[in-house]
Amino acid sequence: MIEFKPRYFVLPAIALTVLAMLHAPADGGRAAQGGCFVQTRDPGIRASFDALRRAQSRTAAKVCAIASNLP
């Protein structure tokens, strides 16, 4: 017969807690503002990133959204 003891549940509970904490973005959600591209104040660089964003494929946009935790 199987014995249920608290010591069998402590380590998995700690592991689940750690995994739940890792689910949140490490940068506090700031990456979601810029997506996969760098936020910059230089208008020339910003224009080149905007052109790249418009030219990227639909699949690349989906991967960027997933990486940035966007829906």
C-alpha positions as CSV (number, residue, x, y, z in Angstrom):
1,M,0.0,0.0,0.0
2,I,1.2,3.5,-0.7
3,E,1.8,5.8,2.2
4,F,1.1,9.5,1.7
5,K,3.6,11.5,3.7
6,P,4.2,15.3,3.6
7,R,7.8,14.9,2.6
8,Y,6.7,13.5,-0.8
9,F,4.8,16.7,-1.6
10,V,7.3,19.4,-0.3
11,L,9.8,19.1,-3.2
12,P,7.2,19.1,-6.0
13,A,5.5,22.0,-4.3
14,I,8.7,24.0,-4.3
15,A,9.4,23.1,-7.9
16,L,5.9,24.3,-9.0
17,T,6.4,27.5,-7.1
18,V,9.8,28.2,-8.8
19,L,8.2,27.4,-12.2
20,A,5.3,29.7,-11.5
21,M,7.8,32.5,-10.7
22,L,9.8,31.9,-13.9
23,H,6.7,32.3,-16.0
24,A,6.6,36.1,-15.6
25,P,8.9,38.1,-17.9
26,A,12.3,38.7,-16.3
27,D,12.3,42.4,-17.3
28,G,9.0,43.3,-15.8
29,G,7.2,43.4,-19.1
30,R,9.2,46.1,-20.7
31,A,10.0,43.9,-23.7
32,A,6.3,43.9,-24.6
33,Q,6.5,47.6,-25.4
34,G,9.0,47.2,-28.2
35,G,8.4,43.6,-29.2
36,C,11.5,42.0,-30.7
37,F,13.0,45.4,-31.6
38,V,15.1,47.8,-29.6
39,Q,13.5,51.0,-28.4
40,T,15.6,54.0,-29.4
41,R,15.3,57.7,-29.6
42,D,17.4,58.1,-32.7
43,P,15.0,58.9,-35.5
44,G,17.2,57.2,-38.2
45,I,17.6,54.0,-36.3
46,R,13.9,54.0,-35.3
47,A,13.0,54.4,-39.0
48,S,15.2,51.4,-40.0
49,F,13.6,49.3,-37.2
50,D,10.1,50.3,-38.4
51,A,11.0,49.4,-42.0
52,L,12.3,46.0,-40.8
53,R,9.1,45.5,-38.7
54,R,6.9,46.1,-41.7
55,A,9.0,43.8,-43.9
56,Q,9.1,40.8,-41.6
57,S,7.0,37.8,-42.4
58,R,3.8,36.8,-40.6
59,T,5.6,33.9,-39.0
60,A,8.4,36.1,-37.7
61,A,5.8,38.5,-36.2
62,K,4.1,35.5,-34.4
63,V,7.4,34.3,-33.0
64,C,8.2,37.8,-31.9
65,A,4.8,38.1,-30.2
66,I,5.3,34.7,-28.4
67,A,8.8,35.7,-27.3
68,S,7.5,39.0,-26.0
69,N,4.6,37.4,-24.1
70,L,2.1,39.2,-26.3
71,P,-1.3,37.6,-27.2
